Amino acid sequence: MFLAGDIGGTKTNLALYEYRHDKLVAQKSMSYPSKERASLEEIVREFLADGPSGVKSACFGVAGPVKGGVVQVTNLPWTVDAAALQKSLNFQTVSLLNDLEANAYGINTLESHELLSLNPKGNARQVGNRAMIAAGTGLGEAGMLWDGVAHRPFASEGGHASFAPNDAIGDELLVFLRKERGHVSWERVLSGMGMSNLYRFFRERSGVPEPEWLTAQLHEGDLGAVVTHAGLAGTDPVCVEALDCFTRNYGAEAGNLALKMLALGGVYIGGGIAPKMLPKMQSEIFLKAFFHKGRLSPLLETIPIYVILNAKTALQGAAWFAAHSG
């Protein structure tokens, strides 16, 4: 039995898996609000307190750079140390992966219906490098090197690379955020905080006061979810602009990543945001931004693009890694 974890700035998801007939089968799973707990160890102990017993191997996908088996979680005041966890929990092995690396391993566990194709002209291939991008609380990016036999995931921190706009509105946005932040990364415009930044920018740019009904919804709910819903419904012009810009940013950076990884084997879009805005992800706004790469546009038009619909892909990837790393 394998303990798998997906640790992010908002939620920590844990699950116990077994392998049956060459497939992962979940035995137990729980989700915890990360910021309400002092450490990952505290959550793991609570999760395992009422059984089942016999867990000896664990793998955690963590939102942050893993160095020497230690990671400082990017959007959470936690330091996760594999060796310390192994000793304190009396496990035989504990592995740490970057969360996008775990997502990439999780592709091995997905069924065809759990992937939504966005590029009808994409040439579906098994060979060639792959890339993964995922906007959620932050922005994660990873690669999958094709070694001639299999895809080998590797982590990156590409979400923190400098934002590079490609139109006049993007130029204004960069100036707006640079005054506040100095360095403006892609995560600042393509993540949960990114949606907040885009909404503030377009609201100020519009000069139109926020309608009372929207203020009430923003006060009671998650900003990203409220702006996305209003943008999809077309009930507030500023939300429409913010969501369209978010979609362009997603397409543009996904295309950037495809070029950097030469991801002829496909670009996979994970994270919690894309499945909630599928009409925009399937629109020309996303694809035009993805393809808009000058002389390399024809190459990008051949690359398959998929939205991952299974929210547990990172968990399954961590479990898959634990099962195959012994």
Summary of the structure (lengths in Angstrom):
residues: 326
radius of gyration: 20.0
end to end distance: 12.2
largest distance: 60.6
contacts: 1126
relative contact order: 0.17
helix: 46%
strand: 24%
